[in-house]
C-alpha cells in the first residue's frame, strides 16, 4: 500500500495514517 498525501513526508506520519486507516476500514 502506498499513500500519496501532501505534507506526509515523514515515515512516522505515514505509519500513523496507515494504522488509523486499518483501524477504521480493516484494510491491509
Secondary structure, DSSP 8 states (H G I E B T S, - for coil): -----TT--SHHHHHHHHHHHHHHH---
